[in-house]
Amino acid sequence: MSAPAAASRTWVVIVVAAVFLAVGALAGYELRAPTTSSPQAASPETLSVTAAGTLGTVFPQIADALGNNSPGVQVPSASQQYEGSILALNAIAQLHQSYDVAAAADYHLIPSILEPSLAGWEVGFATTPEALAYDASASALAGINTTNWAQKIEQPGVVMGVANASTDPNGYNEIFTLQLEGMAVNGSLSSVYGHFFTTPVGSYAVPNPTTAKLEPETQASLLLSTHVVQAFIIYQSYAVSHHLAYVPLSPSVSLGATDATSITAYAQASTSILTASGSLQKVTGAPVIFSVTVPTGAPNPELGNQFVDLLLAPEGGRLLVAAGFTPLTPGWLQSTGPVPSQVIADTQPFPAGLLS
């Protein structure tokens, strides 16, 4: 597999964890080992997972299904962690944790952070568009819909939750959605984005403290239900699985389409994130595609392969649909090394247009 050509998708990965931790502290986040028992200490029949926070509802269900179908296999929550995709993958790349399954909310991340030494392939297994989840009790948002949502959330007293773009793809996808809505409505990438961020389009996005609150996407449901924020641009799958009030967004801004025209349009949006080395890296808009791999150093690679096989099977597809995802059937495969036979059987090549 060739790495994505766009420079915006080149991620700096360093091997000195102490440097990454220092940069994380500067950016307001912390890369850390799980507080639960270490996967390395797990028994040979225990599945371990590190994955995007949005998958924290459906992946445990798939893991349970694997355990139910496989006598002797254990799938305890203690061996699974769900957080921002960049943090999840850097648990392997920076903290040298070992997991049987690794999954991200951005299909560029596994190739750039783990391949080729820590993983040899990835499978795109699902998509989901961005949606606007909101506090239905907020009077300012009464009557909100797909066409007026940007105007509604710009009203006084409405605070939007925003995820950290340097640790979580939803953080930069929120930014892209706001920029694309501004372009669609006013012909300007900055017209809506500028209400929530104080820095120019394409630069490191600093939230406006009056209108935006930096919070983890995994806390969106709690923040909305407790009225800490009134809106959160979040994956539609998260809104569905957490039973949130939400507004579906137009495909032109939701990052949910994968046709050539949409891919070109999404790439107009951009921001910069803080990398592990402390430098700024530009990223640009792209479709939301979730991908998965079995890392090279997996303690139980066969167990990881079985998980991916079940994820791509009809049973996994049904669970994904119930959680608000659209499964990719067959999955989309890109690789730099050998791919397990049971994974190949459920896949087709990744569309070339997404890799350019």
C-alpha positions as CSV (number, residue, x, y, z in Angstrom):
1,M,0.0,0.0,0.0
2,S,1.3,3.4,-0.8
3,A,0.9,6.1,1.9
4,P,-1.7,8.8,1.2
5,A,-0.1,11.3,-1.1
6,A,-1.5,14.4,0.5
7,A,1.0,16.0,2.9
8,S,-1.9,16.9,5.1
9,R,-2.1,13.2,6.1
10,T,1.5,12.8,7.1
11,W,1.7,12.1,10.8
12,V,4.9,12.5,12.8
13,V,5.5,9.5,15.0
14,I,8.4,9.6,17.5
15,V,9.7,6.8,19.7
16,V,10.4,8.8,22.8
17,A,7.3,8.6,24.9
18,A,8.5,11.3,27.3
19,V,8.5,13.9,24.5
20,F,5.0,13.0,23.4
21,L,3.8,13.3,27.0
22,A,5.4,16.7,27.3
23,V,3.8,17.9,24.1
24,G,0.5,16.4,25.2
25,A,0.6,18.4,28.5
26,L,1.2,21.6,26.5
27,A,-1.8,20.8,24.3
28,G,-4.1,20.1,27.2
29,Y,-4.3,16.3,26.8
30,E,-2.4,13.4,28.2
31,L,-1.3,10.1,26.5
32,R,-1.5,7.5,29.2
33,A,-1.6,3.8,29.8
34,P,-5.1,2.4,30.6
35,T,-6.1,2.6,34.2
36,T,-7.3,-1.0,33.9
37,S,-5.1,-4.1,34.0
38,S,-2.5,-4.2,31.2
39,P,-3.4,-6.3,28.1
40,Q,0.1,-7.9,28.3
41,A,-0.9,-9.5,31.6
42,A,-4.1,-11.0,30.0
43,S,-4.5,-14.7,29.5
44,P,-3.8,-16.1,26.0
45,E,-7.6,-16.4,25.5
46,T,-8.4,-12.8,26.4
47,L,-9.2,-10.3,23.6
48,S,-7.7,-6.9,24.0
49,V,-8.9,-3.8,22.0
50,T,-7.8,-0.2,21.6
51,A,-10.2,1.8,19.5
52,A,-11.9,5.1,18.8
53,G,-14.2,6.3,21.5
54,T,-17.2,6.2,19.2
55,L,-16.8,2.5,18.9
56,G,-17.2,2.1,22.6
57,T,-20.8,1.0,22.3
58,V,-20.7,-1.4,19.3
59,F,-17.2,-3.0,19.7
60,P,-18.0,-4.5,23.1
61,Q,-21.1,-6.0,21.6
62,I,-19.1,-7.6,18.8
63,A,-16.5,-8.8,21.4
64,D,-19.3,-10.3,23.4
65,A,-20.6,-12.1,20.3
66,L,-17.1,-13.5,19.7
67,G,-16.9,-14.7,23.3
68,N,-20.3,-16.3,23.0
69,N,-19.3,-18.1,19.8
70,S,-15.9,-19.2,21.1
71,P,-15.7,-21.3,24.2
72,G,-12.8,-20.3,26.4
73,V,-12.4,-16.8,25.0
74,Q,-12.7,-14.0,27.5
75,V,-13.7,-10.4,26.5
76,P,-13.6,-8.4,29.7
77,S,-14.1,-4.6,29.6
78,A,-10.8,-4.3,31.5
79,S,-8.9,-5.3,28.3
80,Q,-10.6,-2.8,26.1
81,Q,-10.0,1.0,25.9
82,Y,-12.0,3.5,23.9
83,E,-10.7,7.1,23.4
84,G,-9.6,9.5,20.7
85,S,-8.3,7.5,17.8
86,I,-4.8,9.2,17.8
87,L,-4.5,8.4,21.5
88,A,-5.8,4.9,20.9
89,L,-3.2,4.1,18.2
90,N,-0.4,5.8,20.1
91,A,-1.0,3.5,23.0
92,I,0.7,1.0,20.7
93,A,3.2,3.3,18.9
94,Q,4.3,5.4,21.8
95,L,3.5,3.5,25.0
96,H,4.3,0.1,23.5
97,Q,1.1,-1.5,24.7
98,S,0.0,-4.7,23.0
99,Y,-3.5,-5.2,21.6
100,D,-5.2,-7.8,19.5
101,V,-7.4,-5.2,17.7
102,A,-6.8,-1.5,16.9
103,A,-9.4,0.7,15.2
104,A,-9.7,4.3,14.2
105,A,-12.3,6.8,13.0
106,D,-10.0,8.1,10.2
107,Y,-8.7,5.6,7.7
108,H,-5.4,7.6,7.3
109,L,-4.3,6.9,10.8
110,I,-3.4,3.2,10.9
111,P,-1.1,3.5,7.8
112,S,0.6,6.7,9.2
113,I,0.9,5.7,12.8
114,L,1.3,1.9,12.8
115,E,2.4,0.8,9.3
116,P,4.6,-0.7,8.3
117,S,6.4,-1.9,11.4
118,L,3.4,-2.1,13.8
119,A,0.7,-3.2,11.4
120,G,0.6,-4.5,7.8
121,W,-2.9,-3.8,6.7
122,E,-6.2,-2.1,7.5
123,V,-9.8,-2.7,6.6
124,G,-12.3,0.1,6.2
125,F,-15.5,-1.4,7.8
126,A,-18.0,1.4,8.3
127,T,-19.0,5.0,7.6
128,T,-21.1,7.5,9.5
129,P,-21.7,11.1,8.7
130,E,-21.3,14.0,11.1
131,A,-24.6,15.2,12.8
132,L,-25.5,18.0,15.1
133,A,-26.5,16.6,18.5
134,Y,-28.3,19.2,20.7
135,D,-30.0,19.8,24.0
136,A,-33.7,19.6,23.2
137,S,-34.5,21.7,26.2
138,A,-32.6,24.7,25.0
139,S,-35.2,27.3,23.9
140,A,-32.8,28.9,21.4
141,L,-32.7,25.6,19.5
142,A,-36.4,25.2,19.1
143,G,-37.3,24.3,15.5
144,I,-33.7,23.5,14.6
145,N,-33.4,21.5,11.3
146,T,-31.1,20.5,8.5
147,T,-31.3,23.9,6.8
148,N,-31.2,26.3,9.8
149,W,-28.9,24.6,12.2
150,A,-25.9,26.9,11.7
151,Q,-28.0,30.0,12.4
152,K,-29.5,28.4,15.4
153,I,-26.3,27.4,17.1
154,E,-24.9,30.9,16.5
155,Q,-27.5,32.5,18.8
156,P,-26.4,34.0,22.1
157,G,-26.3,31.6,25.0
158,V,-25.6,28.5,22.8
159,V,-22.2,26.9,23.7
160,M,-21.0,24.1,21.5
161,G,-18.7,21.2,22.6
162,V,-15.6,20.7,20.5
163,A,-13.2,17.8,20.7
164,N,-9.4,18.1,20.8
165,A,-8.4,17.9,17.1
166,S,-4.9,16.8,18.1
167,T,-6.0,13.6,19.7
168,D,-9.4,12.9,18.1
169,P,-10.5,12.9,14.5
170,N,-13.9,14.1,15.5
171,G,-12.2,17.3,16.6
172,Y,-11.0,18.1,13.1
173,N,-14.1,16.7,11.5
174,E,-16.2,19.2,13.5
175,I,-14.0,22.0,12.2
176,F,-14.4,20.8,8.6
177,T,-18.2,20.5,8.9
178,L,-18.4,24.1,10.2
179,Q,-16.2,25.4,7.4
180,L,-18.0,23.5,4.7
181,E,-21.4,24.8,6.0
182,G,-20.0,28.3,5.8
183,M,-18.9,27.7,2.2
184,A,-22.3,26.2,1.3
185,V,-24.4,29.0,2.9
186,N,-22.2,32.1,2.6
187,G,-19.4,31.2,0.2
188,S,-16.8,31.5,3.0
189,L,-15.1,28.7,4.9
190,S,-14.7,31.1,7.9
191,S,-18.3,32.5,8.2
192,V,-19.6,29.8,10.6
193,Y,-16.2,28.4,11.8
194,G,-15.3,31.9,12.9
195,H,-18.1,32.1,15.4
196,F,-16.6,29.2,17.4
197,F,-12.8,29.5,16.8
198,T,-10.6,32.6,17.1
199,T,-7.9,31.6,14.7
200,P,-8.0,31.6,10.8
201,V,-9.1,28.7,8.7
202,G,-6.2,26.3,8.2
203,S,-4.3,27.3,11.4
204,Y,-4.3,25.6,14.8
205,A,-7.9,26.0,15.9
206,V,-8.3,27.8,19.2
207,P,-11.9,27.6,20.6
208,N,-13.7,30.9,21.4
209,P,-14.3,30.6,25.2
210,T,-17.7,32.3,24.8
211,T,-19.1,30.0,22.2
212,A,-17.1,26.7,22.4
213,K,-16.0,24.4,25.2
214,L,-13.2,21.9,24.6
215,E,-14.4,18.5,25.8
216,P,-13.9,14.8,24.8
217,E,-16.4,13.5,22.3
218,T,-17.0,10.5,24.6
219,Q,-18.6,12.9,27.1
220,A,-21.0,14.5,24.6
221,S,-24.1,12.7,25.9
222,L,-23.4,13.7,29.5
223,L,-22.5,17.3,28.6
224,L,-25.7,17.7,26.6
225,S,-27.9,16.1,29.2
226,T,-26.5,18.2,32.0
227,H,-26.8,21.4,29.9
228,V,-23.0,22.1,30.0
229,V,-23.2,22.6,26.3
230,Q,-26.2,23.0,24.0
231,A,-24.7,21.5,20.8
232,F,-22.0,19.0,19.7
233,I,-21.1,18.1,16.2
234,I,-20.7,14.4,16.6
235,Y,-20.7,11.2,14.5
236,Q,-24.3,10.3,13.8
237,S,-23.6,6.8,15.0
238,Y,-22.8,8.2,18.5
239,A,-26.1,10.2,18.5
240,V,-28.1,7.2,17.5
241,S,-26.4,4.8,20.0
242,H,-26.8,7.3,22.9
243,H,-30.4,8.2,22.0
244,L,-29.6,11.9,21.5
245,A,-31.7,14.5,19.8
246,Y,-29.8,15.3,16.6
247,V,-30.1,17.0,13.2
248,P,-28.9,15.1,10.1
249,L,-26.6,17.3,8.0
250,S,-26.4,17.7,4.3
251,P,-24.0,15.3,2.6
252,S,-22.1,18.3,1.3
253,V,-21.0,19.1,4.8
254,S,-21.4,15.9,6.8
255,L,-18.3,14.1,5.5
256,G,-20.5,11.1,4.9
257,A,-20.2,10.8,1.1
258,T,-17.4,8.9,-0.7
259,D,-18.1,9.9,-4.4
260,A,-15.4,11.8,-6.3
261,T,-17.2,15.2,-6.2
262,S,-17.7,15.1,-2.5
263,I,-14.1,14.0,-1.8
264,T,-12.9,17.1,-3.8
265,A,-15.3,19.4,-2.0
266,Y,-14.4,18.1,1.5
267,A,-10.7,18.8,0.8
268,Q,-11.4,22.5,0.7
269,A,-11.7,22.5,4.5
270,S,-8.5,22.4,6.6
271,T,-7.0,23.0,10.0
272,S,-3.7,22.3,11.8
273,I,-3.1,20.0,14.7
274,L,-0.2,19.6,17.1
275,T,1.9,16.5,16.4
276,A,3.9,14.3,18.7
277,S,7.1,16.3,18.0
278,G,5.4,19.6,18.9
279,S,5.1,20.9,15.3
280,L,1.9,21.8,13.5
281,Q,0.6,19.6,10.8
282,K,-2.1,20.6,8.3
283,V,-5.0,18.2,7.8
284,T,-7.8,18.5,5.2
285,G,-11.3,17.3,5.0
286,A,-12.1,13.7,3.9
287,P,-14.9,11.2,4.2
288,V,-15.4,9.6,7.6
289,I,-14.4,5.9,7.3
290,F,-13.7,3.7,10.3
291,S,-10.9,1.2,9.8
292,V,-9.4,-1.7,11.8
293,T,-6.3,-3.8,12.0
294,V,-4.6,-6.6,14.0
295,P,-1.3,-5.1,15.1
296,T,1.9,-7.0,14.2
297,G,2.7,-7.4,17.9
298,A,-0.8,-8.6,19.0
299,P,-0.6,-11.0,21.9
300,N,-3.4,-13.2,20.3
301,P,-3.3,-12.4,16.6
302,E,-5.7,-15.3,15.7
303,L,-8.2,-13.9,18.2
304,G,-7.9,-10.5,16.6
305,N,-8.4,-12.0,13.2
306,Q,-11.6,-13.7,14.4
307,F,-12.8,-10.4,15.8
308,V,-12.3,-8.6,12.4
309,D,-13.9,-11.6,10.6
310,L,-17.0,-11.2,12.8
311,L,-17.0,-7.5,12.4
312,L,-17.2,-7.9,8.6
313,A,-19.7,-10.7,8.8
314,P,-23.5,-10.3,8.6
315,E,-23.7,-10.5,12.5
316,G,-21.2,-7.7,12.8
317,G,-23.0,-5.7,10.2
318,R,-26.3,-5.9,12.0
319,L,-24.7,-4.6,15.2
320,L,-23.1,-1.8,13.3
321,V,-26.4,-0.8,11.7
322,A,-28.2,-0.9,15.1
323,A,-25.5,1.5,16.4
324,G,-26.0,4.0,13.6
325,F,-23.2,3.0,11.3
326,T,-23.3,2.1,7.6
327,P,-21.3,-1.1,7.2
328,L,-18.9,-1.4,4.2
329,T,-19.7,-4.8,2.7
330,P,-17.3,-6.2,1.7
331,G,-14.8,-4.2,3.7
332,W,-12.2,-2.0,2.0
333,L,-8.6,-3.3,2.3
334,Q,-5.3,-1.6,1.9
335,S,-2.1,-3.3,2.9
336,T,1.7,-3.2,3.1
337,G,2.2,-6.8,4.1
338,P,0.6,-10.2,4.4
339,V,-3.2,-10.2,5.1
340,P,-4.9,-13.1,7.0
341,S,-6.9,-15.3,4.6
342,Q,-10.2,-14.9,6.5
343,V,-9.9,-11.1,6.3
344,I,-9.1,-11.2,2.5
345,A,-12.3,-13.2,2.0
346,D,-14.4,-10.4,3.3
347,T,-12.8,-7.5,1.5
348,Q,-12.2,-5.7,-1.7
349,P,-9.5,-3.1,-2.5
350,F,-9.8,0.3,-1.0
351,P,-11.2,2.7,-3.6
352,A,-8.2,4.4,-5.3
353,G,-9.9,7.8,-5.3
354,L,-9.7,7.9,-1.5
355,L,-6.0,7.2,-1.4
356,S,-4.8,9.9,-3.8
